[in-house]
């Protein structure tokens, strides 16, 4: 399998994260897939944003869950971009997507959209929440899932298997050869994050990982030549 390069929230190193502008730039750069984050608005829309509140990435304040889609739309998400909904991203780009469920309650809403549009082959569902992965698995036939972890040990492999995930997305700063070997024995794919330097890239290549999530589109180009 080819080494995959996944755009983190689009290409957040150069464009406003989780915006259509960022996703289009990731596609233009030729990244293999695009990662994005999903929350539910107060009125149940699948909005694309990382944090639980809007403070860091927009000119507004307050929790996403306490705002309607119309209220979220009124915010500036950077360079005049608006907060997108998941369906807009599906229309704007053709690249494969990795949709991260930030709020476990978004699992059912995402499952509904994926089933209506037949997205099991295009969208991989990821989450830090084991229960979100386990919940969406039976709801979307054929869906591919990934368990994400930042602080973890060898137990991450058992957790991924129990949740039914095919992939683990792991913080490269805590990665060890033991964890890689255990994941391989369990037939799990391994994606490293966040890979933003040549040293990071050499590390994930040395571990023999299946891919890397990056903030910078040029990692795709240089990754071809890094052993």
Protein Blocks (a to p, Z undefined) as FASTA:
>chain_A
ZZddddeehiaklpcehifklmmmmmmnopabdcddddddfkopacddfblbfklmmcbe
cjfklpcfklmmmpceeghiacddfklmmmmpmcdcddddfblklmmmmmmmmmmnopml
mmccddfblklmmmmmmmmghiacddddfbdcfklmmmmmmnopabdcddfklgcfklmm
mmmmnopacdddddfbfklmmmmmmnopabdcdfbfklmmmmmmpZZ
